[in-house]
Amino acid sequence: MKTAAKVFIIIGIVVGFITIIAPIIGFITLNQMKTQKPSTAMCVLCLLFCNLIGGILLLCCDESEFGPGTN
């Protein structure tokens, strides 16, 4: 589910490039996803500004998917 969330966030960044907030929120969320699960507030911001499906998938993900050995 983490990979699907990444794909939808990247799609949201590409589609929303004209607005400044979508790429900023998207890149911050993707950077946080490298090491840990993003906070609930960041997931909601991604849901509102970047991509609806990506934000929902992030909220549904488990903590175990964001461990040190995963991508």
All heavy atoms as a GROMACS GRO file, in nm:
protein
  524
    1MET      N    1   0.083  -0.119   0.000
    1MET     CA    2   0.000   0.000   0.000
    1MET      C    3   0.087   0.126   0.000
    1MET      O    4   0.046   0.229  -0.052
    1MET     CB    5  -0.092  -0.003   0.122
    1MET     CG    6  -0.211   0.083   0.103
    1MET     SD    7  -0.340   0.084   0.228
    1MET     CE    8  -0.353  -0.077   0.289
    2LYS      N    9   0.207   0.113   0.056
    2LYS     CA   10   0.298   0.227   0.060
    2LYS      C   11   0.339   0.268  -0.082
    2LYS      O   12   0.344   0.386  -0.114
    2LYS     CB   13   0.421   0.190   0.142
    2LYS     CG   14   0.527   0.295   0.147
    2LYS     CD   15   0.648   0.244   0.222
    2LYS     CE   16   0.764   0.337   0.206
    2LYS     NZ   17   0.885   0.288   0.270
    3THR      N   18   0.366   0.170  -0.167
    3THR     CA   19   0.408   0.200  -0.304
    3THR      C   20   0.295   0.266  -0.383
    3THR      O   21   0.319   0.360  -0.458
    3THR     CB   22   0.453   0.071  -0.375
    3THR    OG1   23   0.551   0.007  -0.294
    3THR    CG2   24   0.508   0.100  -0.511
    4ALA      N   25   0.173   0.218  -0.363
    4ALA     CA   26   0.059   0.280  -0.431
    4ALA      C   27   0.040   0.424  -0.385
    4ALA      O   28   0.009   0.512  -0.466
    4ALA     CB   29  -0.068   0.198  -0.404
    5ALA      N   30   0.059   0.448  -0.255
    5ALA     CA   31   0.047   0.585  -0.204
    5ALA      C   32   0.153   0.675  -0.267
    5ALA      O   33   0.124   0.789  -0.306
    5ALA     CB   34   0.060   0.586  -0.052
    6LYS      N   35   0.276   0.623  -0.280
    6LYS     CA   36   0.383   0.701  -0.344
    6LYS      C   37   0.347   0.737  -0.488
    6LYS      O   38   0.368   0.850  -0.532
    6LYS     CB   39   0.514   0.624  -0.342
    6LYS     CG   40   0.590   0.629  -0.214
    6LYS     CD   41   0.723   0.558  -0.232
    6LYS     CE   42   0.805   0.563  -0.107
    6LYS     NZ   43   0.936   0.499  -0.124
    7VAL      N   44   0.295   0.639  -0.561
    7VAL     CA   45   0.260   0.662  -0.701
    7VAL      C   46   0.153   0.771  -0.712
    7VAL      O   47   0.165   0.863  -0.794
    7VAL     CB   48   0.213   0.531  -0.768
    7VAL    CG1   49   0.150   0.557  -0.903
    7VAL    CG2   50   0.328   0.435  -0.780
    8PHE      N   51   0.049   0.762  -0.630
    8PHE     CA   52  -0.058   0.861  -0.637
    8PHE      C   53  -0.010   0.999  -0.592
    8PHE      O   54  -0.055   1.102  -0.645
    8PHE     CB   55  -0.179   0.816  -0.556
    8PHE     CG   56  -0.263   0.714  -0.627
    8PHE    CD1   57  -0.268   0.583  -0.583
    8PHE    CD2   58  -0.335   0.748  -0.741
    8PHE    CE1   59  -0.345   0.489  -0.648
    8PHE    CE2   60  -0.411   0.655  -0.808
    8PHE     CZ   61  -0.416   0.525  -0.762
    9ILE      N   62   0.080   1.005  -0.496
    9ILE     CA   63   0.134   1.135  -0.453
    9ILE      C   64   0.216   1.197  -0.566
    9ILE      O   65   0.208   1.317  -0.592
    9ILE     CB   66   0.216   1.119  -0.324
    9ILE    CG1   67   0.123   1.086  -0.207
    9ILE    CG2   68   0.295   1.245  -0.294
    9ILE    CD1   69   0.196   1.045  -0.082
   10ILE      N   70   0.296   1.116  -0.634
   10ILE     CA   71   0.376   1.168  -0.746
   10ILE      C   72   0.284   1.217  -0.858
   10ILE      O   73   0.309   1.321  -0.919
   10ILE     CB   74   0.475   1.061  -0.795
   10ILE    CG1   75   0.582   1.039  -0.689
   10ILE    CG2   76   0.538   1.100  -0.928
   10ILE    CD1   77   0.673   0.922  -0.714
   11ILE      N   78   0.177   1.143  -0.886
   11ILE     CA   79   0.079   1.188  -0.985
   11ILE      C   80   0.018   1.321  -0.942
   11ILE      O   81   0.001   1.414  -1.024
   11ILE     CB   82  -0.029   1.082  -1.008
   11ILE    CG1   83   0.030   0.961  -1.080
   11ILE    CG2   84  -0.147   1.138  -1.086
   11ILE    CD1   85  -0.063   0.841  -1.086
   12GLY      N   86  -0.012   1.335  -0.814
   12GLY     CA   87  -0.067   1.461  -0.762
   12GLY      C   88   0.030   1.576  -0.775
   12GLY      O   89  -0.008   1.690  -0.802
   13ILE      N   90   0.160   1.547  -0.756
   13ILE     CA   91   0.262   1.651  -0.771
   13ILE      C   92   0.269   1.697  -0.916
   13ILE      O   93   0.276   1.816  -0.945
   13ILE     CB   94   0.399   1.600  -0.723
   13ILE    CG1   95   0.399   1.584  -0.571
   13ILE    CG2   96   0.511   1.694  -0.766
   13ILE    CD1   97   0.522   1.515  -0.517
   14VAL      N   98   0.268   1.602  -1.008
   14VAL     CA   99   0.279   1.635  -1.151
   14VAL      C  100   0.156   1.713  -1.197
   14VAL      O  101   0.168   1.813  -1.269
   14VAL     CB  102   0.298   1.506  -1.235
   14VAL    CG1  103   0.286   1.535  -1.382
   14VAL    CG2  104   0.432   1.443  -1.203
   15VAL      N  105   0.038   1.669  -1.156
   15VAL     CA  106  -0.085   1.736  -1.199
   15VAL      C  107  -0.099   1.873  -1.134
   15VAL      O  108  -0.143   1.968  -1.197
   15VAL     CB  109  -0.208   1.647  -1.169
   15VAL    CG1  110  -0.337   1.722  -1.191
   15VAL    CG2  111  -0.204   1.521  -1.254
   16GLY      N  112  -0.058   1.883  -1.007
   16GLY     CA  113  -0.077   2.009  -0.934
   16GLY      C  114   0.045   2.098  -0.934
   16GLY      O  115   0.061   2.180  -0.843
   17PHE      N  116   0.133   2.084  -1.035
   17PHE     CA  117   0.256   2.164  -1.036
   17PHE      C  118   0.228   2.313  -1.047
   17PHE      O  119   0.309   2.394  -1.006
   17PHE     CB  120   0.348   2.120  -1.150
   17PHE     CG  121   0.304   2.164  -1.286
   17PHE    CD1  122   0.353   2.280  -1.341
   17PHE    CD2  123   0.212   2.089  -1.359
   17PHE    CE1  124   0.312   2.321  -1.468
   17PHE    CE2  125   0.171   2.129  -1.484
   17PHE     CZ  126   0.221   2.245  -1.538
   18ILE      N  127   0.115   2.350  -1.103
   18ILE     CA  128   0.085   2.492  -1.123
   18ILE      C  129   0.058   2.562  -0.989
   18ILE      O  130   0.090   2.679  -0.973
   18ILE     CB  131  -0.031   2.509  -1.222
   18ILE    CG1  132  -0.030   2.649  -1.282
   18ILE    CG2  133  -0.164   2.490  -1.160
   18ILE    CD1  134   0.012   2.648  -1.423
   19THR      N  135   0.003   2.487  -0.895
   19THR     CA  136  -0.012   2.542  -0.761
   19THR      C  137   0.118   2.516  -0.686
   19THR      O  138   0.184   2.415  -0.707
   19THR     CB  139  -0.128   2.476  -0.685
   19THR    OG1  140  -0.098   2.339  -0.667
   19THR    CG2  141  -0.258   2.489  -0.762
   20ILE      N  142   0.154   2.602  -0.601
   20ILE     CA  143   0.281   2.589  -0.530
   20ILE      C  144   0.268   2.489  -0.415
   20ILE      O  145   0.362   2.416  -0.385
   20ILE     CB  146   0.326   2.727  -0.476
   20ILE    CG1  147   0.344   2.824  -0.590
   20ILE    CG2  148   0.452   2.716  -0.395
   20ILE    CD1  149   0.447   2.788  -0.692
   21ILE      N  150   0.152   2.480  -0.353
   21ILE     CA  151   0.136   2.400  -0.232
   21ILE      C  152   0.141   2.250  -0.258
   21ILE      O  153   0.193   2.175  -0.176
   21ILE     CB  154   0.007   2.440  -0.157
   21ILE    CG1  155   0.004   2.382  -0.017
   21ILE    CG2  156  -0.114   2.399  -0.229
   21ILE    CD1  157   0.041   2.478   0.087
   22ALA      N  158   0.090   2.203  -0.371
   22ALA     CA  159   0.087   2.058  -0.398
   22ALA      C  160   0.227   1.998  -0.406
   22ALA      O  161   0.254   1.895  -0.341
   22ALA     CB  162   0.007   2.030  -0.524
   23PRO      N  163   0.320   2.056  -0.481
   23PRO     CA  164   0.455   1.997  -0.483
   23PRO      C  165   0.526   2.005  -0.348
   23PRO      O  166   0.597   1.914  -0.310
   23PRO     CB  167   0.530   2.078  -0.588
   23PRO     CG  168   0.426   2.140  -0.672
   23PRO     CD  169   0.308   2.160  -0.584
   24ILE      N  170   0.504   2.114  -0.275
   24ILE     CA  171   0.570   2.128  -0.145
   24ILE      C  172   0.521   2.020  -0.049
   24ILE      O  173   0.602   1.951   0.014
   24ILE     CB  174   0.545   2.270  -0.088
   24ILE    CG1  175   0.618   2.374  -0.172
   24ILE    CG2  176   0.588   2.278   0.058
   24ILE    CD1  177   0.586   2.516  -0.137
   25ILE      N  178   0.390   2.006  -0.036
   25ILE     CA  179   0.333   1.905   0.053
   25ILE      C  180   0.374   1.766   0.007
   25ILE      O  181   0.410   1.680   0.088
   25ILE     CB  182   0.179   1.916   0.057
   25ILE    CG1  183   0.137   2.053   0.110
   25ILE    CG2  184   0.116   1.804   0.136
   25ILE    CD1  185   0.140   2.068   0.257
   26GLY      N  186   0.370   1.742  -0.123
   26GLY     CA  187   0.405   1.611  -0.177
   26GLY      C  188   0.549   1.573  -0.149
   26GLY      O  189   0.576   1.460  -0.107
   27PHE      N  190   0.642   1.664  -0.171
   27PHE     CA  191   0.782   1.634  -0.148
   27PHE      C  192   0.813   1.615   0.000
   27PHE      O  193   0.892   1.529   0.037
   27PHE     CB  194   0.873   1.742  -0.208
   27PHE     CG  195   0.881   1.735  -0.358
   27PHE    CD1  196   0.858   1.848  -0.435
   27PHE    CD2  197   0.912   1.616  -0.422
   27PHE    CE1  198   0.866   1.842  -0.573
   27PHE    CE2  199   0.920   1.610  -0.560
   27PHE     CZ  200   0.897   1.723  -0.635
   28ILE      N  201   0.751   1.693   0.086
   28ILE     CA  202   0.770   1.674   0.230
   28ILE      C  203   0.718   1.538   0.273
   28ILE      O  204   0.783   1.466   0.350
   28ILE     CB  205   0.702   1.788   0.309
   28ILE    CG1  206   0.774   1.920   0.286
   28ILE    CG2  207   0.698   1.756   0.459
   28ILE    CD1  208   0.704   2.041   0.343
   29THR      N  209   0.602   1.499   0.222
   29THR     CA  210   0.545   1.370   0.257
   29THR      C  211   0.633   1.256   0.206
   29THR      O  212   0.658   1.159   0.278
   29THR     CB  213   0.403   1.356   0.198
   29THR    OG1  214   0.324   1.466   0.243
   29THR    CG2  215   0.338   1.228   0.243
   30LEU      N  216   0.681   1.266   0.082
   30LEU     CA  217   0.767   1.162   0.028
   30LEU      C  218   0.898   1.151   0.106
   30LEU      O  219   0.950   1.040   0.126
   30LEU     CB  220   0.796   1.188  -0.120
   30LEU     CG  221   0.678   1.164  -0.215
   30LEU    CD1  222   0.717   1.207  -0.356
   30LEU    CD2  223   0.635   1.019  -0.213
   31ASN      N  224   0.954   1.263   0.151
   31ASN     CA  225   1.076   1.259   0.230
   31ASN      C  226   1.052   1.194   0.365
   31ASN      O  227   1.138   1.121   0.415
   31ASN     CB  228   1.134   1.399   0.249
   31ASN     CG  229   1.204   1.448   0.125
   31ASN    OD1  230   1.250   1.368   0.044
   31ASN    ND2  231   1.211   1.578   0.109
   32GLN      N  232   0.937   1.219   0.427
   32GLN     CA  233   0.906   1.157   0.555
   32GLN      C  234   0.880   1.008   0.539
   32GLN      O  235   0.908   0.930   0.630
   32GLN     CB  236   0.784   1.222   0.620
   32GLN     CG  237   0.811   1.357   0.678
   32GLN     CD  238   0.690   1.414   0.750
   32GLN    OE1  239   0.586   1.352   0.757
   32GLN    NE2  240   0.705   1.535   0.801
   33MET      N  241   0.830   0.967   0.423
   33MET     CA  242   0.800   0.826   0.400
   33MET      C  243   0.927   0.741   0.390
   33MET      O  244   0.921   0.619   0.403
   33MET     CB  245   0.717   0.809   0.273
   33MET     CG  246   0.573   0.851   0.289
   33MET     SD  247   0.480   0.843   0.135
   33MET     CE  248   0.471   0.666   0.110
   34LYS      N  249   1.042   0.802   0.367
   34LYS     CA  250   1.166   0.726   0.357
   34LYS      C  251   1.205   0.662   0.490
   34LYS      O  252   1.261   0.553   0.493
   34LYS     CB  253   1.279   0.815   0.308
   34LYS     CG  254   1.266   0.858   0.164
   34LYS     CD  255   1.381   0.948   0.124
   34LYS     CE  256   1.361   0.996  -0.018
   34LYS     NZ  257   1.464   1.094  -0.056
   35THR      N  258   1.179   0.731   0.599
   35THR     CA  259   1.226   0.683   0.729
   35THR      C  260   1.114   0.640   0.823
   35THR      O  261   1.135   0.554   0.907
   35THR     CB  262   1.308   0.791   0.798
   35THR    OG1  263   1.229   0.909   0.812
   35THR    CG2  264   1.433   0.825   0.718
   36GLN      N  265   0.999   0.701   0.813
   36GLN     CA  266   0.891   0.674   0.907
   36GLN      C  267   0.758   0.702   0.842
   36GLN      O  268   0.752   0.756   0.733
   36GLN     CB  269   0.906   0.762   1.031
   36GLN     CG  270   0.892   0.911   0.998
   36GLN     CD  271   0.921   0.999   1.116
   36GLN    OE1  272   0.962   0.951   1.219
   36GLN    NE2  273   0.900   1.127   1.102
   37LYS      N  274   0.650   0.665   0.910
   37LYS     CA  275   0.518   0.700   0.860
   37LYS      C  276   0.495   0.848   0.886
   37LYS      O  277   0.521   0.897   0.996
   37LYS     CB  278   0.411   0.617   0.931
   37LYS     CG  279   0.272   0.647   0.881
   37LYS     CD  280   0.168   0.560   0.945
   37LYS     CE  281   0.032   0.598   0.888
   37LYS     NZ  282  -0.075   0.524   0.952
   38PRO      N  283   0.448   0.920   0.786
   38PRO     CA  284   0.419   1.062   0.808
   38PRO      C  285   0.312   1.081   0.915
   38PRO      O  286   0.228   0.994   0.936
   38PRO     CB  287   0.368   1.110   0.671
   38PRO     CG  288   0.419   1.012   0.574
   38PRO     CD  289   0.427   0.883   0.648
   39SER      N  290   0.316   1.193   0.981
   39SER     CA  291   0.218   1.220   1.086
   39SER      C  292   0.078   1.228   1.025
   39SER      O  293   0.060   1.245   0.904
   39SER     CB  294   0.252   1.352   1.155
   39SER     OG  295   0.239   1.459   1.064
   40THR      N  296  -0.020   1.216   1.111
   40THR     CA  297  -0.159   1.221   1.065
   40THR      C  298  -0.190   1.356   1.001
   40THR      O  299  -0.260   1.362   0.901
   40THR     CB  300  -0.254   1.195   1.183
   40THR    OG1  301  -0.219   1.070   1.244
   40THR    CG2  302  -0.397   1.188   1.136
   41ALA      N  303  -0.135   1.461   1.057
   41ALA     CA  304  -0.158   1.595   1.000
   41ALA      C  305  -0.100   1.605   0.859
   41ALA      O  306  -0.163   1.661   0.769
   41ALA     CB  307  -0.096   1.701   1.090
   42MET      N  308   0.018   1.546   0.839
   42MET     CA  309   0.079   1.550   0.706
   42MET      C  310  -0.001   1.466   0.608
   42MET      O  311  -0.015   1.503   0.491
   42MET     CB  312   0.224   1.499   0.716
   42MET     CG  313   0.307   1.545   0.604
   42MET     SD  314   0.318   1.724   0.610
   42MET     CE  315   0.375   1.757   0.449
   43CYS      N  316  -0.054   1.353   0.654
   43CYS     CA  317  -0.138   1.269   0.569
   43CYS      C  318  -0.265   1.342   0.527
   43CYS      O  319  -0.308   1.333   0.412
   43CYS     CB  320  -0.174   1.139   0.641
   43CYS     SG  321  -0.036   1.030   0.671
   44VAL      N  322  -0.324   1.416   0.620
   44VAL     CA  323  -0.445   1.492   0.589
   44VAL      C  324  -0.414   1.606   0.493
   44VAL      O  325  -0.491   1.633   0.400
   44VAL     CB  326  -0.512   1.544   0.718
   44VAL    CG1  327  -0.624   1.640   0.688
   44VAL    CG2  328  -0.564   1.426   0.800
   45LEU      N  329  -0.301   1.673   0.512
   45LEU     CA  330  -0.262   1.778   0.417
   45LEU      C  331  -0.237   1.722   0.278
   45LEU      O  332  -0.275   1.783   0.178
   45LEU     CB  333  -0.135   1.850   0.467
   45LEU     CG  334  -0.154   1.946   0.582
   45LEU    CD1  335  -0.020   1.999   0.628
   45LEU    CD2  336  -0.245   2.060   0.542
   46CYS      N  337  -0.176   1.606   0.272
   46CYS     CA  338  -0.157   1.539   0.143
   46CYS      C  339  -0.291   1.503   0.081
   46CYS      O  340  -0.311   1.516  -0.039
   46CYS     CB  341  -0.070   1.416   0.162
   46CYS     SG  342  -0.036   1.330   0.010
   47LEU      N  343  -0.383   1.457   0.164
   47LEU     CA  344  -0.517   1.422   0.117
   47LEU      C  345  -0.588   1.544   0.058
   47LEU      O  346  -0.651   1.536  -0.046
   47LEU     CB  347  -0.596   1.365   0.235
   47LEU     CG  348  -0.731   1.304   0.207
   47LEU    CD1  349  -0.748   1.183   0.297
   47LEU    CD2  350  -0.841   1.401   0.238
   48LEU      N  351  -0.576   1.658   0.124
   48LEU     CA  352  -0.647   1.778   0.081
   48LEU      C  353  -0.582   1.847  -0.038
   48LEU      O  354  -0.650   1.889  -0.132
   48LEU     CB  355  -0.657   1.878   0.197
   48LEU     CG  356  -0.746   1.836   0.314
   48LEU    CD1  357  -0.735   1.939   0.424
   48LEU    CD2  358  -0.889   1.820   0.269
   49PHE      N  359  -0.449   1.860  -0.036
   49PHE     CA  360  -0.383   1.945  -0.135
   49PHE      C  361  -0.314   1.868  -0.247
   49PHE      O  362  -0.298   1.921  -0.356
   49PHE     CB  363  -0.280   2.035  -0.066
   49PHE     CG  364  -0.342   2.136   0.024
   49PHE    CD1  365  -0.322   2.129   0.161
   49PHE    CD2  366  -0.421   2.237  -0.026
   49PHE    CE1  367  -0.378   2.221   0.245
   49PHE    CE2  368  -0.478   2.330   0.058
   49PHE     CZ  369  -0.457   2.322   0.194
   50CYS      N  370  -0.270   1.747  -0.221
   50CYS     CA  371  -0.190   1.677  -0.320
   50CYS      C  372  -0.273   1.576  -0.399
   50CYS      O  373  -0.291   1.592  -0.519
   50CYS     CB  374  -0.073   1.608  -0.252
   50CYS     SG  375   0.052   1.555  -0.365
   51ASN      N  376  -0.324   1.473  -0.331
   51ASN     CA  377  -0.400   1.370  -0.400
   51ASN      C  378  -0.491   1.301  -0.300
   51ASN      O  379  -0.445   1.257  -0.195
   51ASN     CB  380  -0.306   1.269  -0.465
   51ASN     CG  381  -0.376   1.178  -0.562
   51ASN    OD1  382  -0.484   1.129  -0.534
   51ASN    ND2  383  -0.314   1.156  -0.677
   52LEU      N  384  -0.615   1.288  -0.334
   52LEU     CA  385  -0.715   1.228  -0.245
   52LEU      C  386  -0.684   1.081  -0.218
   52LEU      O  387  -0.681   1.037  -0.102
   52LEU     CB  388  -0.854   1.243  -0.307
   52LEU     CG  389  -0.971   1.193  -0.224
   52LEU    CD1  390  -0.992   1.282  -0.104
   52LEU    CD2  391  -1.096   1.187  -0.309
   53ILE      N  392  -0.658   1.004  -0.322
   53ILE     CA  393  -0.634   0.860  -0.305
   53ILE      C  394  -0.504   0.835  -0.230
   53ILE      O  395  -0.496   0.750  -0.143
   53ILE     CB  396  -0.635   0.790  -0.442
   53ILE    CG1  397  -0.770   0.808  -0.510
   53ILE    CG2  398  -0.603   0.642  -0.427
   53ILE    CD1  399  -0.774   0.763  -0.654
   54GLY      N  400  -0.399   0.910  -0.264
   54GLY     CA  401  -0.272   0.894  -0.195
   54GLY      C  402  -0.282   0.924  -0.047
   54GLY      O  403  -0.223   0.855   0.036
   55GLY      N  404  -0.357   1.028  -0.011
   55GLY     CA  405  -0.376   1.062   0.130
   55GLY      C  406  -0.454   0.955   0.205
   55GLY      O  407  -0.422   0.921   0.319
   56ILE      N  408  -0.556   0.900   0.142
   56ILE     CA  409  -0.635   0.794   0.206
   56ILE      C  410  -0.548   0.669   0.226
   56ILE      O  411  -0.553   0.605   0.332
   56ILE     CB  412  -0.760   0.762   0.122
   56ILE    CG1  413  -0.858   0.879   0.129
   56ILE    CG2  414  -0.828   0.634   0.171
   56ILE    CD1  415  -0.975   0.868   0.034
   57LEU      N  416  -0.468   0.634   0.125
   57LEU     CA  417  -0.381   0.518   0.140
   57LEU      C  418  -0.277   0.539   0.250
   57LEU      O  419  -0.244   0.446   0.323
   57LEU     CB  420  -0.311   0.488   0.007
   57LEU     CG  421  -0.400   0.431  -0.104
   57LEU    CD1  422  -0.321   0.420  -0.234
   57LEU    CD2  423  -0.456   0.296  -0.064
   58LEU      N  424  -0.226   0.660   0.263
   58LEU     CA  425  -0.131   0.688   0.371
   58LEU      C  426  -0.196   0.673   0.507
   58LEU      O  427  -0.135   0.623   0.601
   58LEU     CB  428  -0.075   0.829   0.357
   58LEU     CG  429   0.046   0.846   0.270
   58LEU    CD1  430   0.088   0.993   0.267
   58LEU    CD2  431   0.160   0.762   0.318
   59LEU      N  432  -0.319   0.718   0.520
   59LEU     CA  433  -0.388   0.706   0.649
   59LEU      C  434  -0.416   0.561   0.684
   59LEU      O  435  -0.421   0.525   0.802
   59LEU     CB  436  -0.519   0.787   0.647
   59LEU     CG  437  -0.503   0.938   0.653
   59LEU    CD1  438  -0.636   1.006   0.628
   59LEU    CD2  439  -0.448   0.980   0.787
   60CYS      N  440  -0.432   0.475   0.584
   60CYS     CA  441  -0.463   0.333   0.606
   60CYS      C  442  -0.340   0.246   0.624
   60CYS      O  443  -0.352   0.130   0.665
   60CYS     CB  444  -0.547   0.279   0.492
   60CYS     SG  445  -0.708   0.356   0.477
   61CYS      N  446  -0.222   0.296   0.593
   61CYS     CA  447  -0.100   0.216   0.601
   61CYS      C  448  -0.065   0.183   0.747
   61CYS      O  449  -0.092   0.260   0.838
   61CYS     CB  450   0.018   0.291   0.540
   61CYS     SG  451   0.017   0.292   0.362
   62ASP      N  452   0.003   0.068   0.762
   62ASP     CA  453   0.052   0.027   0.894
   62ASP      C  454   0.191   0.086   0.918
   62ASP      O  455   0.264   0.118   0.825
   62ASP     CB  456   0.061  -0.125   0.903
   62ASP     CG  457  -0.075  -0.190   0.904
   62ASP    OD1  458  -0.171  -0.126   0.949
   62ASP    OD2  459  -0.085  -0.305   0.858
   63GLU      N  460   0.227   0.094   1.047
   63GLU     CA  461   0.361   0.139   1.083
   63GLU      C  462   0.468   0.043   1.036
   63GLU      O  463   0.581   0.082   1.006
   63GLU     CB  464   0.371   0.156   1.235
   63GLU     CG  465   0.296   0.273   1.291
   63GLU     CD  466   0.369   0.404   1.272
   63GLU    OE1  467   0.494   0.402   1.262
   63GLU    OE2  468   0.302   0.507   1.266
   64SER      N  469   0.434  -0.086   1.027
   64SER     CA  470   0.534  -0.187   0.991
   64SER      C  471   0.583  -0.172   0.847
   64SER      O  472   0.691  -0.218   0.814
   64SER     CB  473   0.475  -0.327   1.010
   64SER     OG  474   0.364  -0.345   0.925
   65GLU      N  475   0.504  -0.108   0.761
   65GLU     CA  476   0.546  -0.086   0.622
   65GLU      C  477   0.658   0.017   0.611
   65GLU      O  478   0.725   0.026   0.509
   65GLU     CB  479   0.428  -0.043   0.537
   65GLU     CG  480   0.322  -0.147   0.520
   65GLU     CD  481   0.212  -0.102   0.427
   65GLU    OE1  482   0.242  -0.040   0.324
   65GLU    OE2  483   0.095  -0.129   0.459
   66PHE      N  484   0.676   0.098   0.714
   66PHE     CA  485   0.772   0.207   0.709
   66PHE      C  486   0.896   0.178   0.793
   66PHE      O  487   0.964   0.267   0.836
   66PHE     CB  488   0.706   0.336   0.758
   66PHE     CG  489   0.594   0.381   0.672
   66PHE    CD1  490   0.463   0.342   0.698
   66PHE    CD2  491   0.617   0.460   0.562
   66PHE    CE1  492   0.358   0.383   0.617
   66PHE    CE2  493   0.513   0.501   0.480
   66PHE     CZ  494   0.384   0.462   0.508
   67GLY      N  495   0.926   0.050   0.812
   67GLY     CA  496   1.042   0.010   0.891
   67GLY      C  497   1.172   0.045   0.822
   67GLY      O  498   1.176   0.090   0.709
   68PRO      N  499   1.284   0.019   0.890
   68PRO     CA  500   1.415   0.056   0.834
   68PRO      C  501   1.456  -0.023   0.712
   68PRO      O  502   1.534   0.024   0.632
   68PRO     CB  503   1.512   0.029   0.950
   68PRO     CG  504   1.439  -0.055   1.047
   68PRO     CD  505   1.293  -0.035   1.023
   69GLY      N  506   1.402  -0.143   0.690
   69GLY     CA  507   1.445  -0.223   0.578
   69GLY      C  508   1.358  -0.212   0.455
   69GLY      O  509   1.378  -0.282   0.357
   70THR      N  510   1.261  -0.121   0.453
   70THR     CA  511   1.168  -0.109   0.340
   70THR      C  512   1.203   0.013   0.256
   70THR      O  513   1.274   0.101   0.299
   70THR     CB  514   1.023  -0.097   0.388
   70THR    OG1  515   1.009   0.019   0.470
   70THR    CG2  516   0.982  -0.220   0.466
   71ASN      N  517   1.148   0.020   0.136
   71ASN     CA  518   1.172   0.134   0.046
   71ASN      C  519   1.070   0.240   0.069
   71ASN      O  520   0.959   0.232   0.061
   71ASN     CB  521   1.171   0.090  -0.100
   71ASN     CG  522   1.291   0.006  -0.131
   71ASN    OD1  523   1.394   0.021  -0.068
   71ASN    ND2  524   1.278  -0.081  -0.228
   0.00000   0.00000   0.00000
